[in-house]
Amino acid sequence: MTFHDQLTTDEYSTLMKDELKDVASHRLNALINVEANKARVARWYVKKVKVKAFAQGDLDWELILSIGSKDS
């Protein structure tokens, strides 16, 4: 284990630049994970939502829920 006070300026600078590269790769991996999760949620949402088309004049039922009730 090397302590910071035992490093030369050039060694310290090199180590800091390497850590910045690591941070950039971690951020890129996090972005990839976020995009994958968004795609997964979108697939789930599209699977659960049923497309319905209504024309003018069609009768439909309107459901009014009281406050505090759960929609199931």
PyRosetta script that sets phi, psi and omega in degrees:
from pyrosetta import init, pose_from_sequence

init()
pose = pose_from_sequence("MTFHDQLTTDEYSTLMKDELKDVASHRLNALINVEANKARVARWYVKKVKVKAFAQGDLDWELILSIGSKDS")
pose.set_psi(1, 127.9)
pose.set_omega(1, -179.1)
pose.set_phi(2, -104.8)
pose.set_psi(2, 135.0)
pose.set_omega(2, 177.7)
pose.set_phi(3, -90.6)
pose.set_psi(3, 153.2)
pose.set_omega(3, -177.0)
pose.set_phi(4, -61.4)
pose.set_psi(4, -34.1)
pose.set_omega(4, -178.4)
pose.set_phi(5, -73.3)
pose.set_psi(5, -13.4)
pose.set_omega(5, 178.5)
pose.set_phi(6, -93.8)
pose.set_psi(6, -5.5)
pose.set_omega(6, -179.6)
pose.set_phi(7, -89.5)
pose.set_psi(7, 148.3)
pose.set_omega(7, 172.9)
pose.set_phi(8, -79.1)
pose.set_psi(8, 167.9)
pose.set_omega(8, -179.5)
pose.set_phi(9, -61.3)
pose.set_psi(9, -42.5)
pose.set_omega(9, -179.8)
pose.set_phi(10, -65.7)
pose.set_psi(10, -41.8)
pose.set_omega(10, 178.8)
pose.set_phi(11, -63.8)
pose.set_psi(11, -42.4)
pose.set_omega(11, 179.4)
pose.set_phi(12, -63.8)
pose.set_psi(12, -43.5)
pose.set_omega(12, 179.0)
pose.set_phi(13, -62.1)
pose.set_psi(13, -42.9)
pose.set_omega(13, 178.7)
pose.set_phi(14, -62.7)
pose.set_psi(14, -43.1)
pose.set_omega(14, 178.6)
pose.set_phi(15, -63.3)
pose.set_psi(15, -41.1)
pose.set_omega(15, 179.3)
pose.set_phi(16, -65.8)
pose.set_psi(16, -39.5)
pose.set_omega(16, 178.2)
pose.set_phi(17, -65.8)
pose.set_psi(17, -38.5)
pose.set_omega(17, 177.2)
pose.set_phi(18, -63.7)
pose.set_psi(18, -39.8)
pose.set_omega(18, 178.8)
pose.set_phi(19, -67.4)
pose.set_psi(19, -34.3)
pose.set_omega(19, 176.5)
pose.set_phi(20, -64.1)
pose.set_psi(20, -38.8)
pose.set_omega(20, 177.2)
pose.set_phi(21, -64.2)
pose.set_psi(21, -39.2)
pose.set_omega(21, 177.9)
pose.set_phi(22, -64.2)
pose.set_psi(22, -40.4)
pose.set_omega(22, 179.3)
pose.set_phi(23, -62.8)
pose.set_psi(23, -42.7)
pose.set_omega(23, 179.6)
pose.set_phi(24, -61.8)
pose.set_psi(24, -40.3)
pose.set_omega(24, 179.6)
pose.set_phi(25, -69.4)
pose.set_psi(25, -35.3)
pose.set_omega(25, 176.8)
pose.set_phi(26, -66.0)
pose.set_psi(26, -39.6)
pose.set_omega(26, 178.8)
pose.set_phi(27, -65.9)
pose.set_psi(27, -39.7)
pose.set_omega(27, 178.3)
pose.set_phi(28, -64.4)
pose.set_psi(28, -42.6)
pose.set_omega(28, 176.8)
pose.set_phi(29, -62.6)
pose.set_psi(29, -39.5)
pose.set_omega(29, 178.2)
pose.set_phi(30, -64.2)
pose.set_psi(30, -40.7)
pose.set_omega(30, 178.3)
pose.set_phi(31, -64.1)
pose.set_psi(31, -41.2)
pose.set_omega(31, 177.8)
pose.set_phi(32, -62.5)
pose.set_psi(32, -41.6)
pose.set_omega(32, 178.3)
pose.set_phi(33, -64.3)
pose.set_psi(33, -40.5)
pose.set_omega(33, 179.2)
pose.set_phi(34, -63.1)
pose.set_psi(34, -45.1)
pose.set_omega(34, 179.9)
pose.set_phi(35, -64.1)
pose.set_psi(35, -38.4)
pose.set_omega(35, 178.3)
pose.set_phi(36, -65.7)
pose.set_psi(36, -41.2)
pose.set_omega(36, 178.7)
pose.set_phi(37, -66.1)
pose.set_psi(37, -38.8)
pose.set_omega(37, 176.9)
pose.set_phi(38, -62.1)
pose.set_psi(38, -42.0)
pose.set_omega(38, 179.1)
pose.set_phi(39, -65.0)
pose.set_psi(39, -39.6)
pose.set_omega(39, 179.2)
pose.set_phi(40, -64.0)
pose.set_psi(40, -44.2)
pose.set_omega(40, 179.3)
pose.set_phi(41, -65.8)
pose.set_psi(41, -39.7)
pose.set_omega(41, 179.4)
pose.set_phi(42, -63.2)
pose.set_psi(42, -41.8)
pose.set_omega(42, 177.9)
pose.set_phi(43, -62.5)
pose.set_psi(43, -41.4)
pose.set_omega(43, 179.2)
pose.set_phi(44, -64.7)
pose.set_psi(44, -43.4)
pose.set_omega(44, -177.9)
pose.set_phi(45, -64.6)
pose.set_psi(45, -45.5)
pose.set_omega(45, -179.3)
pose.set_phi(46, -63.2)
pose.set_psi(46, -34.5)
pose.set_omega(46, 179.9)
pose.set_phi(47, -69.1)
pose.set_psi(47, -34.4)
pose.set_omega(47, -175.3)
pose.set_phi(48, -86.7)
pose.set_psi(48, -24.8)
pose.set_omega(48, -176.4)
pose.set_phi(49, -87.8)
pose.set_psi(49, 129.0)
pose.set_omega(49, 178.3)
pose.set_phi(50, -101.2)
pose.set_psi(50, 129.2)
pose.set_omega(50, -179.1)
pose.set_phi(51, -79.1)
pose.set_psi(51, 130.5)
pose.set_omega(51, 178.1)
pose.set_phi(52, -129.5)
pose.set_psi(52, 136.6)
pose.set_omega(52, 178.4)
pose.set_phi(53, -113.3)
pose.set_psi(53, 130.7)
pose.set_omega(53, 178.5)
pose.set_phi(54, -119.3)
pose.set_psi(54, 138.5)
pose.set_omega(54, 175.3)
pose.set_phi(55, -106.1)
pose.set_psi(55, 160.9)
pose.set_omega(55, 179.8)
pose.set_phi(56, -64.7)
pose.set_psi(56, 132.1)
pose.set_omega(56, -179.0)
pose.set_phi(57, 100.1)
pose.set_psi(57, -15.3)
pose.set_omega(57, 176.9)
pose.set_phi(58, -68.0)
pose.set_psi(58, 143.7)
pose.set_omega(58, 176.6)
pose.set_phi(59, -93.2)
pose.set_psi(59, 137.8)
pose.set_omega(59, 175.6)
pose.set_phi(60, -140.2)
pose.set_psi(60, 158.5)
pose.set_omega(60, -179.9)
pose.set_phi(61, -90.3)
pose.set_psi(61, 139.8)
pose.set_omega(61, 177.3)
pose.set_phi(62, -112.4)
pose.set_psi(62, 126.9)
pose.set_omega(62, -178.9)
pose.set_phi(63, -106.0)
pose.set_psi(63, 124.2)
pose.set_omega(63, 177.7)
pose.set_phi(64, -112.6)
pose.set_psi(64, 119.3)
pose.set_omega(64, -179.0)
pose.set_phi(65, -95.6)
pose.set_psi(65, 141.1)
pose.set_omega(65, 175.1)
pose.set_phi(66, -74.4)
pose.set_psi(66, 159.2)
pose.set_omega(66, -178.3)
pose.set_phi(67, -65.5)
pose.set_psi(67, 133.3)
pose.set_omega(67, 177.9)
pose.set_phi(68, 92.3)
pose.set_psi(68, -5.1)
pose.set_omega(68, 177.9)
pose.set_phi(69, -87.5)
pose.set_psi(69, 156.9)
pose.set_omega(69, -178.7)
pose.set_phi(70, -98.9)
pose.set_psi(70, 139.6)
pose.set_omega(70, 175.9)
pose.set_phi(71, -91.0)
pose.set_psi(71, 120.7)
pose.set_omega(71, -178.9)
pose.set_phi(72, -123.6)
pose.dump_pdb("model.pdb")
